[in-house]
Amino acid sequence: MQRKTDDPRSIHFHANRIHRTNGLWYFETREGDNVGPFYSKEEAGRELSRFIAEAGSEMSDQNSIP
């Protein structure tokens, strides 16, 4: 997914967005924010997928406004 402010020539990798700190799991946004904690890597992955889907939905809504 690309934001309007993203450089179209840049490449964004989603690898390593989920990490463990002090026994709890977090995911990191493009902006560098850590979201969590979650008790399992799977839970963090589900929430990351939900976060990405919601961000995409918000972008679609903004693009449909005349």
Secondary structure, 3 states (H helix, E strand, C coil): CCCCCCCCCCCCCCCCCEEEECCEEEEECCCCCEEEEECCHHHHHHHHHHHHHHHHHHHHHHHCCC
